[in-house]
């Protein structure tokens, strides 16, 4: 997938053939795309291990620097992708705001105008369509970049931790802590990276919210409050909470089995 080209990667054109074949003929495991070496756990483990050693050596030679941490390690490895994804997210929200606030408003004014301005109406219609296409492409590009970064970070950090655990003969961690590391902490790394870009990328949306409050007054505030108050009541949030509780119950029940397996692996 990394070698499909910029256009195919951005527009998800590489998925068309796979989806069509899966719909018409069905697919087997051999029809799935092979994972690139850059996305493998071994490759990312080597990258994170090398960066961790560099950070540790830098700290040893200059004790004044901050001690190496997992957060600093992940930030150093994926900061370029995060910056690029954040720029795409800002552009994505800016295009959506520009389409609704400026182009759509101008087109409504032209429609209500008694003058003959069909040509300008067509121009603004094309601009609105172009903003919609650009918004879709930017969102797809942002999601792909940050998803790759999150998956690689999770694979690299967990693989590095597994290597360290298997090399130690005396394990200080319990089976429950190891299961929690694999099932929860690894997924938290993925989720944190996946949604971190929207914290900075939603700046245009905040500006629009402030502008709507300035323009509409109390009604703008009421609209924002109603929108935020309904977020916890969404069905998807309730389903995700139930699934997480179910996962925790299963993890707790499998702790003794995982602990036994790790002890056997370390002894042999």
Buried (B, 14 or more C-beta within 10 A) or exposed (E): BEEBEEEBBBBBEBBEEEEEEEEEEEEEEEEEEEEEEEBBBEBBBBBBBEBBEEBEEEBEEEEEEEEBEBEBBBEBBBEEBBEBBBBBBBBBBBBBBBBEEBBBEBBEEBEEEEEEBEEBBEBBEEBBEEBEEBBBBBBBBBBBBBBBBBBBBBBBBBBBBBEEBEEEEEBEBEBBBBBBBBBBBBBEBBEBBBEBBBEBBBBBBEEBBEEBBEEEEEEBEEBBEEEEEEEEEEEEEEEEEEEEEEEBEEBEEBBEEBBEEBEEEBEE
